[in-house]
Amino acid sequence: MNCLEVRRILGAMPSTGQAPVAEHLLTCDACLACAQRMRRLDELIRRALTVPVPEGPRVRPATTARRPLRDRWTGWQAAAGAAIAALVLWTALPRETLASSVVGHLSHPMELAPSVSDAALAVALGPSKLRLDPAGHHVIYANSCLLRGHRVAHLQLDSGHGAITIIVMPQEPIAAPTVIDASGFHGRIVPARHGSVAILGRSEFRAGELEELAAWIGGAIHDAQLSKA
Amino acid sequence: MRTALARLDARYREPLVLQVLIGLSVKEIASELQLSTGAVFTRLMRARTKLRAALDAEANE
């Protein structure tokens, strides 16, 4: 794949995880810079499109004529009815837990690489605004994925006795660890400095391995924006 | 950026908003807007090119 093809793809999909693009970015600084420019542009677009809703007292539109009492009562009844209907619907909807969202996310196909370089790791985690210092861990997959409406850093490590999945979820703080044992995955979601971290494997972890990984990822993952400052 | 987005033709702005803000894939956007994936791809690429040009022009003023 040449520079022109890569830049066309980056122009349309700056966060693409396509293997040929990732491979090209490893060897082409100019295209890597282009990818980073495109992602910064997307961040500006996202900020421009996210309009904060101001808090405070609601302002009643200025009007001199008051509606008849019956009309106002009908309006209140309609509003109350809508609120009750929304409440009933909200309580009736099934809730997807963080654990089930994580396990569900792992059912999507992943393209594993023999090894992910530091540069490719930085590119992959860029949209999550996170940076990882692998420090000897063998990363075989890295991507910035959407999970429950937020960007998360999705990693796979080769532990020597099977692949271990790590998902760093900065927007999902939790108070206490959650044990996961579903759909063939075993592990835990643990509270972290950056929200929470899911650590999962297909096979059982060795004694103390999960705790070691949790401690390592807690120290190895950094906020990319803070790191730049 | 808001001004540049507002000035962007709707045919370019719509797929961009669906991709960046909602997180839809090119295929999902094509289905949503009833376009071919090729057309969505081209519009996304042109949308970013136009936005970058608008921002550069603004910076040079």
Interface residues (C-beta under 8 A of the other chain):
Chain A: R8 G11 A12 M13 P14 R37 M38 L41 D42 L44 I45 R46 R47 A48 L49 T50 L146 G149
Chain B: M1 R2 L5 L16 V17 Q19 V20 L21 G23 V26 V40 F41 T42 L44 M45 R48 T49 L51 R52 L55
